[in-house]
């Protein structure tokens, strides 16, 4: 089993599971990565593609993904200025790892929904 137990704050900051996965396994990060699969998108297009994300939350998550090296922000010298976001090679690698989980979620959704209903009925 992978080591996931920590006993101190210092250990938790060195834990790859906590340090890396918490930044990429959230709902918004995953949806951003999936939205960028086919290439660069402007901020507004990315926001419309995801739909139910606020501008502030999208901005925060884009900055976090850029900081961690998963995407690149490019400012185009046009009038008006255009900004696009695109996956880096590391972001593409992460997406390739994420997609099987997404496919599993899609194919398992009905079973998960039924399990929740059964649990709620018994509890």
Helices and strands as residue ranges (DSSP letters): H 9-14, H 16-16, I 17-21, H 22-24, H 27-35, E 41-42, H 43-50, H 55-67, E 71-76, E 82-87, H 89-122
